[in-house]
Amino acid sequence: MYSGIHLSLLADLALGSILIFLWVVRRSDRHALYWGAGQIMLGAASLWSLRTHGLGEAALIATAGTAGLLGYVAGTLHFCAHPIRWRQQLMAWGLYALLLIGIAHFWPSLSFSLELAALSGVLGWCAWKLSRRKHAYLVVGVFFALRALMNLAFASNFLTHMNLDLAFAISFILKTGSILGLIHAVLHENAERFLATLNGLGHGFVIRDADGIIRFASQKLVQYTGNASAEAFFGKHISAVTHSRSVEQSAEWFRQVTTPGTRLPCIDEALHKRKDGVEIPVEIISVPYEDRGQTLVLSQIIDIQARKAQEAALQRSAMLDKETGLFNRSTLRQLLGGLLEDSATSGRHTALLLIDIDHFRRINETLGHSVGDQLLRLVATRLQGLQGVHDILARFGGDEFVLVVPDLDPASAAEEADRLARLLLLTLATPFPLEPFRITLKASIGIAFGPAHGLDAESLLSAADTALHSAKDAGRNRYCVFEARMSAQSRDALLIDEALQQAIARKEFRLVYQPIVEARSRRLCKVEALLRWTNPALGFVPPDRFIPIAEESGQIVDIGAWVLQEAARQAHAWAGQAGAPGCISVNVSAAQLTDPDFMATVEDALMRSGAAASMLEVEMTERVLIEEADTVIRVIEALHARGLGSSLDDFGTGYSSLSYLTRFHLRTLKIDRAFVNGIEHDARNLALVRAIIAMGHSLGMQIVAEGVETEEQASLLADLGCEYLQGYLISRPLPPGELPGLTTTTEA
């Protein structure tokens, strides 16, 4: 009789234990805990209800049964994400238990029917709640509904003494069905969670076996491959749907991934060909695993198109100048090296034009670096307009650009480079509109040919740079083609530059002084300090050879400071001597005048020597005035405020600068020797000198005539109103001790 009951109780215990075990495995599934505990309590209540009992046993049965119903209600509420109001639930089910105990005392059979009816209602409610959603627990919900109907029938037939063994046997079957439904739900839920995880990670996933058969494919992989759906993958060979590897390649790849000792995860890249023929780069991250004794490989397929595009963008960025978008210096060297290798084997020539914008620094200093950068971008755009299809255009740095023209016929290479250089100069000479300015640029260009002037990039660039400096030395705004003699000059300049670095420390410099006298009395008024340099290895180096190199290297600032110190020391030594010059004129370069510390250098020379400021005069050329106008005006004002004099040397050569003189309050104007020479015979020169003297006087300046060599020249100049004379007629430049009637002192 009790075999069905025992099976039913065993099913209660199994179902409850499985549910509690699910909660132990995943603590977030508290509905399983509530259902499991409820099922076990219901089983206990069923077991106790079959025994003869008094009021105490009835209370125990009612309490256990009520706890079981509460467990099912709480579990279903939690499963459906509804809040569990424990206080209200406990109060309601507590009242129900008390009611049940009271009925059991007076009418035991009715009490058992009510318990079954209540269980039927709770299970029916649970089934209704579970059926409202599409999920794997629908099977469990169906069995809940069947159990509810069975318990309802059992309750109604209990009064008629239905066969209990049959009832419990049916209950066992339904509970077993619930167990199977629960197992199905858990497995399905885990599978769905696994699929949702893989599909939601944003990358493609595929699982394949040793034969290459696909066991799983994520939805993202569908997008990569261009297939209709993930189901199109299942059961097919991976090479048939991914189009990236052949069957043989796929098998070899599987062996590599699954070989013991292989470093995991295995990461490689492939160019995946989609079904529609489009190729996309992918990264494949693979790990093998065992599933029921079979080796499978899980691969994550990552679309790396964006990464590859970013890498390409970074590579392009590393190759390009960020300001102009042209190739940068590093890229130029790489590309040029390849072109020269081709030229060496093909017999064709490669022309390289190194372009330097003349006096670009003035634009940055006067208009600002932002305007300068904008102008460089406009220059780059214009140069691109002259660039051939196979030409290379690069910004070499600062205001320098390089145009490389490959694959030239040796017979016409020079002519083509000449044409391009002329076109470049004309293009840059066209005004650049930079509101509110219209800026006209000039440039110097050095040209070299490979392989004639260089077999590698460095050699060819060096040759072009040498030619560029020749163009600058020739007056700028022109181009020069490299010649072998330029290399000798360049090497000579390098030797001079290196020797200059130690010249001051080794006391290789000295000053000589050329007298400047009054035109009529011939009385010594002042002297011009002239720098001389003798090096143990190079011998005597003329000023016109080493001064430009010192200016280009920046060493002229230190050399000029030494000259100021020495001239001030000599002026102080002569102070108070009868017939001594009242002033020493010192030549200064543009680099000195634009040096922020120039006035501090002057002050230091005066302080160290003890000389009065009036004993020194700063002498500058017209070129300095034109190129550094704004800076020179401020410096001249500061010099005058300190008590020093100022003089303009070599007036009239190189520039049409008459309009500039009104901006500068210079005190002395020196007429260049080119105008003085031959004035006694050349009426044009005489007229020019007369005009210069008149103009200088109108501006309140005193006039010094340079290069006076004859008495007739001296007489004419005095008659024209020239105040001072300088030249070989008066004296050659002399060491301080050889000036007539003067002594000198040794350097401190």
C-alpha positions in Angstrom: 0.0 0.0 0.0 2.8 2.4 0.8 5.0 1.7 -2.2 3.5 4.7 -4.1 3.8 6.9 -1.0 7.4 6.0 -0.6 8.2 6.7 -4.2 6.4 10.0 -3.9 8.3 10.9 -0.8 11.6 9.9 -2.6 10.6 12.2 -5.5 10.0 15.0 -2.9 13.4 14.5 -1.5 15.1 14.3 -4.9 13.4 17.3 -6.3 14.1 19.4 -3.2 17.7 18.3 -3.0 18.3 19.1 -6.7 16.8 22.5 -6.3 18.9 23.3 -3.2 22.0 22.0 -5.0 21.4 24.4 -7.8 21.3 27.3 -5.3 24.6 26.1 -3.8 26.2 26.1 -7.3 24.9 29.5 -8.1 23.8 31.6 -5.2 22.0 34.1 -7.2 19.3 31.4 -8.0 17.5 31.8 -4.6 14.3 30.7 -6.1 15.8 27.2 -6.3 16.5 27.4 -2.5 13.0 28.5 -1.7 11.4 25.8 -4.0 13.7 23.1 -2.8 13.1 23.9 0.9 9.3 24.1 0.2 9.3 20.8 -1.6 11.1 19.0 1.3 8.7 20.6 3.8 5.7 19.5 1.7 7.1 15.9 1.6 7.6 15.9 5.4 4.0 17.1 5.9 2.7 14.3 3.6 4.6 11.7 5.5 3.3 12.9 8.9 -0.3 13.2 7.6 -0.5 9.4 7.0 0.1 8.6 10.7 -2.5 8.7 13.5 -2.1 11.9 15.2 -3.5 14.2 17.8 -3.6 17.9 18.0 0.2 18.2 18.3 0.9 16.2 15.2 -1.8 18.2 13.4 0.0 21.4 14.3 3.3 20.1 13.1 1.8 18.9 9.8 0.0 22.3 9.3 3.3 24.2 10.0 5.4 22.1 7.7 2.8 22.2 4.9 2.4 26.0 5.3 6.2 26.4 5.2 6.2 24.4 2.0 3.6 26.6 0.4 5.5 29.7 1.5 8.7 28.3 -0.1 6.9 27.9 -3.4 5.3 31.3 -3.3 8.6 33.0 -2.3 10.6 31.1 -5.0 8.2 32.0 -7.7 8.1 35.7 -6.7 11.9 35.7 -6.8 12.1 33.9 -10.1 9.7 36.4 -11.7 11.7 39.3 -10.2 8.9 40.4 -7.9 9.6 41.7 -4.4 9.1 39.4 -1.5 7.3 41.2 1.3 8.3 38.8 4.1 6.4 40.4 6.9 3.1 40.2 5.0 3.8 36.7 3.7 4.6 35.4 7.2 1.6 37.0 8.8 -0.8 35.7 6.1 0.6 32.1 6.1 0.8 32.1 9.9 -2.9 32.9 10.1 -3.5 30.1 7.5 -1.6 27.6 9.7 -3.6 28.6 12.8 -6.8 28.2 10.9 -5.7 24.8 9.6 -4.7 23.7 13.1 -8.1 24.7 14.4 -10.0 22.8 11.7 -7.8 19.8 12.2 -8.8 19.7 15.9 -12.5 19.5 15.1 -12.6 18.0 11.6 -9.3 16.2 10.7 -10.5 14.9 7.2 -11.5 18.4 6.2 -8.1 19.7 7.3 -6.3 17.4 5.0 -8.5 18.3 2.0 -7.9 22.0 2.7 -4.1 21.4 2.7 -4.4 19.7 -0.6 -6.6 22.4 -2.0 -4.2 25.1 -0.8 -1.2 23.2 -2.4 -3.2 22.9 -5.6 -3.9 26.7 -5.6 -0.2 27.6 -4.9 1.1 25.2 -7.6 -1.5 26.5 -10.0 -0.5 30.1 -9.3 3.2 29.1 -9.7 2.4 27.5 -13.1 0.5 30.6 -14.2 3.4 32.8 -13.3 6.0 30.7 -15.1 3.8 30.4 -18.2 3.8 34.2 -18.7 7.4 34.2 -20.0 9.1 32.3 -22.8 11.9 30.4 -21.1 13.0 26.9 -20.3 11.1 26.8 -17.0 7.8 26.4 -19.0 8.2 22.6 -18.8 8.5 23.0 -15.0 5.4 25.2 -15.1 3.4 22.6 -17.0 4.2 19.9 -14.4 3.3 22.4 -11.6 -0.1 22.8 -13.3 -0.5 19.0 -13.6 0.4 18.6 -10.0 -2.1 21.3 -9.1 -4.9 19.5 -10.9 -3.9 16.2 -9.4 -3.9 17.6 -5.9 -7.2 19.3 -6.5 -8.7 15.9 -7.6 -7.0 14.2 -4.7 -8.6 16.7 -2.3 -12.1 16.3 -3.8 -11.8 12.5 -3.8 -10.2 12.2 -0.4 -13.5 12.6 1.2 -14.6 9.6 -0.8 -11.6 7.6 0.3 -9.7 7.5 -3.1 -6.9 4.9 -3.4 -3.9 6.6 -1.8 -1.4 4.4 -3.5 -2.6 5.4 -6.9 -2.7 9.0 -6.0 0.9 9.0 -4.6 2.0 7.0 -7.7 0.6 9.7 -10.0 2.3 12.3 -7.7 5.6 10.5 -8.1 5.3 10.6 -11.9 4.5 14.3 -11.9 7.3 15.1 -9.5 9.7 13.0 -11.6 8.6 15.0 -14.6 9.3 18.2 -12.6 12.8 16.9 -11.9 13.4 16.2 -15.6 11.9 19.6 -16.5 14.1 21.3 -14.0 17.2 19.5 -15.4 16.1 20.6 -18.9 15.6 24.2 -17.7 19.0 24.4 -16.0 20.8 22.9 -19.0 19.0 25.1 -21.4 19.5 28.1 -19.2 23.3 27.5 -19.0 23.4 27.0 -22.8 21.5 30.2 -23.4 23.8 32.0 -20.9 26.8 30.7 -22.7 25.4 31.7 -26.1 24.4 35.1 -24.9 27.8 35.6 -23.4 29.6 34.7 -26.6 27.2 36.6 -28.8 27.3 39.6 -26.5 31.1 40.0 -26.3 31.3 41.9 -29.6 33.6 39.5 -31.4 33.0 36.3 -33.4 33.4 32.9 -31.8 33.6 29.5 -33.4 34.1 26.0 -31.9 35.4 23.3 -34.3 36.6 19.7 -33.9 39.6 17.9 -35.2 37.9 17.3 -38.5 37.2 21.0 -39.0 33.5 20.6 -38.4 31.9 23.6 -36.8 30.1 22.9 -33.5 29.1 26.4 -32.7 29.2 29.9 -34.3 28.3 33.2 -32.8 26.1 35.8 -34.4 29.0 38.2 -34.7 30.8 35.7 -36.8 27.9 35.8 -39.2 28.6 39.4 -39.8 32.3 38.8 -40.5 31.6 36.1 -43.0 28.6 37.5 -44.7 26.4 34.4 -44.2 22.7 34.5 -43.6 22.6 33.0 -40.1 24.7 31.2 -37.5 22.7 28.0 -38.3 24.4 28.0 -41.7 27.6 27.1 -40.0 26.6 24.1 -37.9 27.9 20.8 -39.2 29.9 22.3 -42.1 33.6 22.4 -42.6 35.2 25.6 -41.4 37.0 26.3 -44.7 33.6 26.2 -46.5 32.2 29.1 -44.6 35.1 31.2 -43.5 36.9 31.2 -46.9 40.2 32.0 -45.2 42.0 28.7 -45.1 42.0 25.5 -47.2 41.1 22.2 -45.8 44.8 21.3 -45.5 45.7 24.6 -43.9 42.8 24.2 -41.5 44.0 20.7 -40.4 47.6 21.9 -40.0 46.5 24.9 -37.9 44.4 22.6 -35.6 47.5 20.4 -35.1 49.6 23.4 -34.1 47.0 24.7 -31.6 46.4 21.3 -29.9 50.1 20.1 -29.8 51.2 19.7 -26.2 53.5 22.4 -25.0 52.0 25.0 -27.3 51.9 28.4 -25.7 48.3 29.3 -25.1 46.3 31.2 -26.2 47.4 30.8 -29.8 47.2 34.2 -31.5 47.6 34.8 -35.2 46.3 37.1 -37.9 44.6 36.2 -41.1 43.2 38.1 -44.1 39.6 36.7 -44.1 37.8 36.6 -47.4 34.0 37.0 -46.9 31.4 35.2 -48.9 30.9 38.3 -51.0 34.6 38.5 -51.8 35.5 41.4 -49.5 38.7 40.8 -47.5 38.9 41.9 -43.9 41.9 41.5 -41.5 41.1 39.4 -38.4 42.9 38.3 -35.3 42.3 34.7 -34.2 42.7 33.8 -30.5 42.4 30.1 -29.9 42.4 27.6 -27.0 41.8 23.9 -27.1 39.6 22.1 -24.6 38.3 18.6 -23.9 34.6 17.8 -24.2 33.5 14.2 -23.4 36.9 12.9 -24.5 37.0 14.9 -27.8 39.4 17.8 -28.4 37.7 20.9 -29.6 39.1 24.4 -30.3 37.4 27.6 -29.2 38.5 30.5 -31.4 37.7 34.2 -30.9 37.6 36.0 -34.2 38.3 39.7 -33.9 37.7 42.2 -36.7 40.9 44.3 -36.6 40.0 46.6 -39.5 39.8 49.6 -37.2 43.1 48.7 -35.5 44.8 48.2 -38.8 43.5 51.5 -40.0 44.8 53.2 -36.8 48.1 51.5 -37.2 48.3 52.7 -40.8 47.3 56.2 -39.7 50.0 56.2 -37.1 52.5 54.9 -39.6 51.5 57.7 -42.0 51.7 60.2 -39.2 55.2 59.0 -38.4 56.1 59.5 -42.1 54.6 62.9 -42.5 55.4 66.4 -41.2 52.5 67.3 -39.0 52.5 71.0 -40.0 52.4 70.7 -43.8 51.4 67.1 -44.4 54.5 66.5 -46.6 56.9 63.7 -46.0 59.3 64.4 -43.1 63.0 64.2 -43.0 63.2 60.5 -41.9 60.8 59.4 -44.6 62.7 61.4 -47.2 65.9 59.6 -46.4 64.3 56.2 -46.7 62.6 57.0 -50.0 65.7 58.7 -51.4 67.9 55.8 -50.5 65.6 53.5 -52.5 65.6 55.9 -55.5 69.4 56.1 -55.5 69.7 52.3 -55.5 67.4 52.2 -58.5 69.4 55.0 -60.2 72.7 53.1 -59.7 71.3 50.1 -61.5 69.2 51.8 -64.2 71.7 54.4 -65.3 69.0 57.2 -64.8 69.6 60.3 -62.7 67.9 61.6 -59.6 67.8 65.3 -59.0 67.5 66.7 -55.5 66.5 70.4 -55.0 67.1 71.7 -51.4 64.9 74.8 -50.9 65.5 77.3 -48.1 63.2 80.3 -47.6 65.3 83.4 -47.3 65.0 85.4 -44.1 62.0 83.4 -42.9 63.0 84.1 -39.3 61.9 87.7 -39.7 58.4 86.6 -40.4 58.2 84.6 -37.2 59.7 87.4 -35.2 57.5 90.2 -36.6 54.2 88.4 -37.4 54.4 85.5 -34.9 54.9 81.8 -35.3 51.2 81.1 -36.0 51.4 83.2 -39.1 54.8 81.6 -40.0 53.2 78.1 -39.7 50.3 79.2 -41.9 52.7 80.5 -44.5 54.7 77.3 -44.5 51.5 75.4 -45.2 50.8 77.7 -48.1 54.3 77.2 -49.4 53.8 73.4 -49.2 50.6 73.7 -51.2 52.3 75.7 -53.9 55.2 73.3 -54.1 52.8 70.4 -54.4 51.4 72.1 -57.5 54.9 71.7 -59.1 55.3 68.2 -58.0 55.3 65.5 -60.6 53.5 62.1 -60.2 56.6 60.3 -59.2 58.4 63.2 -57.5 59.0 63.2 -53.7 58.3 66.4 -51.8 59.3 66.7 -48.2 59.7 69.3 -45.5 63.3 68.9 -44.4 62.9 71.0 -41.2 62.2 74.6 -40.3 61.8 76.6 -43.5 63.6 74.0 -45.7 61.9 71.8 -48.3 63.2 69.1 -50.6 62.0 68.2 -54.0 63.3 64.9 -55.5 62.8 64.2 -59.2 63.7 60.6 -60.1 64.2 58.7 -63.3 65.8 61.5 -65.3 67.7 61.1 -68.6 71.3 62.0 -67.8 71.5 64.1 -70.9 68.6 66.3 -69.9 68.7 66.1 -66.0 70.6 69.4 -65.6 68.2 71.2 -67.9 65.1 69.8 -66.1 66.5 70.7 -62.7 67.3 74.2 -64.0 63.8 74.6 -65.3 62.3 73.5 -62.0 64.5 75.8 -59.9 63.5 78.8 -62.0 59.9 77.8 -61.7 60.2 77.4 -57.9 61.7 80.8 -57.5 58.9 82.4 -59.6 56.2 80.5 -57.7 57.4 81.6 -54.3 57.9 85.2 -55.6 54.1 85.4 -56.2 52.6 87.2 -53.1 51.0 84.9 -50.5 47.7 86.4 -49.3 47.7 86.3 -45.5 45.2 88.9 -44.4 45.9 91.6 -43.8 49.3 91.0 -45.4 50.6 90.0 -48.8 53.9 88.3 -48.3 56.5 87.8 -51.0 59.1 85.2 -50.4 62.5 84.6 -51.8 64.5 81.3 -51.6 67.9 79.9 -52.1 68.1 76.5 -53.8 70.9 73.9 -53.8 70.8 71.2 -56.5 72.6 67.9 -56.6 72.3 64.8 -58.8 72.5 61.2 -57.9 74.5 59.1 -58.4 77.0 61.7 -59.7 77.1 63.7 -56.4 76.1 61.0 -54.0 75.4 57.2 -53.9 73.4 57.4 -50.7 70.8 59.8 -49.2 73.2 61.4 -46.8 75.9 62.1 -49.4 73.4 63.6 -51.9 71.7 65.8 -49.2 75.1 67.0 -48.1 76.0 67.9 -51.7 72.7 69.8 -52.1 73.3 71.6 -48.7 76.8 72.7 -49.9 75.3 74.0 -53.1 72.6 75.8 -51.1 75.2 77.6 -49.0 76.9 78.7 -52.2 73.6 80.2 -53.4 73.3 82.1 -50.1 76.9 83.3 -50.3 76.2 84.5 -53.8 73.4 86.8 -52.5 70.4 84.5 -52.0 67.2 84.3 -54.1 69.1 82.1 -56.6 70.1 78.5 -57.2 73.4 76.7 -57.4 74.3 73.3 -58.8 76.8 71.3 -56.7 80.4 71.3 -58.0 83.4 69.5 -56.7 85.2 72.7 -55.7 82.3 73.4 -53.3 83.3 70.3 -51.3 86.7 71.6 -50.8 85.3 74.9 -49.6 82.9 73.1 -47.4 85.7 71.0 -45.8 87.7 74.2 -45.4 84.7 75.9 -43.7 84.4 72.9 -41.4 88.1 73.1 -40.4 87.6 76.9 -39.7 84.5 76.3 -37.7 86.2 73.7 -35.5 89.3 75.9 -35.0 87.1 78.9 -34.1 85.7 77.0 -31.2 89.1 77.2 -29.3 90.4 80.4 -30.8 89.4 82.6 -27.8 90.7 80.2 -25.2 94.0 79.9 -27.1 94.3 83.7 -27.5 94.6 83.4 -31.3 92.6 86.7 -31.9 94.1 90.2 -31.9 92.8 93.6 -32.8 94.4 96.1 -35.1 93.3 99.7 -35.3 92.9 101.9 -38.4 93.0 105.7 -37.6 90.1 108.0 -38.5 91.2 111.7 -38.7 89.5 115.0 -39.2 89.4 115.9 -42.9 91.1 119.3 -42.6 93.4 119.1 -39.6 94.3 115.4 -40.0 94.0 115.2 -36.2 93.4 111.6 -34.9 89.9 111.5 -33.6 89.0 107.8 -33.4 90.0 104.4 -34.7 88.2 101.4 -36.1 89.0 98.1 -34.4 89.6 95.3 -36.9 89.8 91.6 -35.9 92.7 89.4 -37.0 93.1 85.7 -36.5 96.1 83.5 -36.8 95.8 79.7 -36.2 98.8 77.4 -35.7 97.4 74.9 -38.2 95.6 77.2 -40.7 97.9 80.2 -40.5 96.5 83.6 -41.1 92.8 83.5 -41.9 91.3 86.6 -43.6 88.3 88.1 -41.9 86.2 87.7 -45.0 86.8 84.0 -44.7 86.1 83.3 -41.1 83.6 86.0 -40.2 80.7 84.5 -42.4 81.4 81.0 -40.9 81.3 82.4 -37.4 78.0 84.2 -38.2 76.5 81.0 -39.6 77.6 78.8 -36.7 76.6 81.4 -34.0 80.1 81.7 -32.7 80.2 85.3 -33.7 78.3 86.2 -30.5 81.2 85.0 -28.3 83.8 86.4 -30.7 82.0 89.8 -30.7 81.9 89.8 -26.9 85.7 89.3 -26.9 86.1 92.1 -29.4 84.0 94.5 -27.2 86.0 93.5 -24.1 89.4 94.0 -25.8 88.4 97.3 -27.4 87.0 98.7 -24.2 90.2 97.6 -22.4 92.4 99.4 -25.0 90.2 102.5 -24.9 90.7 102.7 -21.1 94.5 102.2 -21.6 94.7 105.1 -24.0 92.5 107.4 -21.9 94.4 110.5 -20.8 97.3 110.0 -23.3 98.1 113.0 -25.5 96.9 112.5 -29.0 94.9 109.4 -28.1 91.7 108.7 -30.1 88.6 109.7 -28.3 86.6 106.7 -29.5 87.1 103.1 -30.8 84.6 102.0 -33.4 83.7 98.3 -33.1 81.9 96.3 -35.8 78.9 94.2 -34.7 76.9 91.6 -36.6 73.2 90.9 -36.9 73.5 87.9 -34.6 75.0 90.1 -31.9 72.4 92.9 -32.2 69.5 90.4 -32.0 71.1 88.6 -29.0 68.9 89.4 -26.0 72.1 89.7 -23.9 73.8 92.2 -26.2 73.3 95.2 -23.9 74.4 93.2 -20.9 77.6 92.2 -22.9 78.3 95.9 -23.5 77.7 96.8 -19.9 80.1 94.0 -18.8 82.8 95.2 -21.2 82.6 98.8 -19.8 82.5 97.6 -16.2 85.5 95.2 -16.5 87.6 97.7 -18.4 86.6 100.9 -16.6 86.2 102.6 -19.9 83.7 105.4 -20.4 80.7 104.6 -22.6 81.6 107.5 -24.9 84.9 105.8 -25.7 83.0 103.1 -27.8 81.1 103.3 -31.0 79.1 100.4 -32.4 79.4 100.1 -36.2 76.9 98.1 -38.3 76.2 97.4 -42.0 73.3 98.3 -44.1 72.3 94.6 -44.3 71.9 94.5 -40.5 69.6 97.5 -40.7 67.4 96.0 -43.4 67.2 92.5 -42.0 66.7 93.3 -38.3 65.1 96.7 -38.5 62.8 96.6 -35.5 65.4 95.0 -33.2 68.2 97.4 -34.4 66.0 100.5 -33.6 65.6 99.4 -30.0 69.3 98.5 -29.6 70.4 101.9 -31.1 68.1 103.7 -28.7 69.5 101.7 -25.8 73.1 102.4 -26.9 72.5 106.1 -27.2 70.8 106.2 -23.8 73.9 104.5 -22.3 76.3 107.0 -24.0 77.7 105.0 -26.8 77.9 106.2 -30.4 76.6 104.5 -33.5 77.8 104.3 -37.1 76.6 102.9 -40.4 79.4 101.2 -42.3 79.7 100.6 -46.1 76.8 102.9 -47.0 75.4 102.6 -50.5 76.4 98.9 -51.3 73.9 96.1 -51.8 70.6 97.9 -50.8 68.5 100.8 -51.8 68.1 101.9 -48.2 67.8 105.6 -48.2 64.3 105.4 -46.9 65.5 103.3 -44.0 67.8 106.0 -42.7 64.9 108.1 -41.5 63.9 105.3 -39.1 67.4 105.0 -37.5 68.9 107.9 -35.5 72.5 106.9 -36.3 75.2 109.5 -35.6 77.8 108.6 -38.2 77.6 107.6 -41.8 80.6 105.9 -43.5 80.8 106.2 -47.3 81.9 103.0 -48.9 85.3 103.0 -50.6 83.7 102.0 -53.9 82.3 105.5 -54.2 85.4 107.3 -52.9 87.7 105.5 -55.4 88.2 107.7 -58.4 86.1 110.7 -57.4 88.9 112.9 -58.7 88.4 111.5 -62.2 84.8 110.2 -62.2 82.1 112.9 -62.2 79.3 110.3 -61.5 81.1 109.1 -58.3 81.8 112.7 -57.3 78.1 113.5 -57.7 77.1 110.5 -55.7 79.5 111.3 -52.8 78.2 114.9 -52.8 74.6 113.6 -52.6 75.4 111.2 -49.8 77.2 113.9 -47.7 74.3 116.3 -48.2 71.8 113.6 -47.3 73.7 112.6 -44.2 74.0 116.2 -43.0 70.3 116.7 -43.5 69.7 113.8 -41.1 72.1 115.3 -38.5 74.9 112.7 -39.2 78.6 113.1 -39.4 80.4 111.6 -42.5 83.4 109.4 -42.7 84.9 108.6 -46.1 86.5 105.1 -46.3 89.2 104.1 -48.7 90.9 107.5 -49.1 94.2 106.8 -50.9 95.3 110.1 -52.5 95.7 113.7 -51.4 93.4 114.8 -54.2 90.6 112.6 -52.8 91.1 114.0 -49.3 91.0 117.5 -50.5 87.8 117.0 -52.6 86.1 115.3 -49.6 87.1 118.1 -47.3 85.7 120.6 -49.7 82.4 118.7 -50.0 82.0 118.9 -46.2 83.1 115.4 -45.2 84.2 115.5 -41.5 86.4 112.5 -41.3 88.8 110.5 -43.5 89.9 106.8 -43.3 92.1 104.9 -45.6 95.7 104.0 -46.6 96.5 107.7 -47.2 96.1 108.2 -43.5 97.3 104.8 -42.2 97.0 101.1 -42.6 95.5 99.1 -39.7 98.1 98.9 -37.0 98.7 97.1 -33.7 97.9 99.5 -30.8 101.6 99.9 -29.9 102.5 101.1 -33.4 100.0 104.0 -33.6 102.1 107.2 -33.6 102.7 108.7 -30.2 100.6 106.0 -28.4 101.4 103.2 -26.0 99.6 100.0 -25.2 99.2 97.7 -22.3 99.2 93.9 -22.1 95.9 92.1 -21.8 94.8 91.6 -18.3 
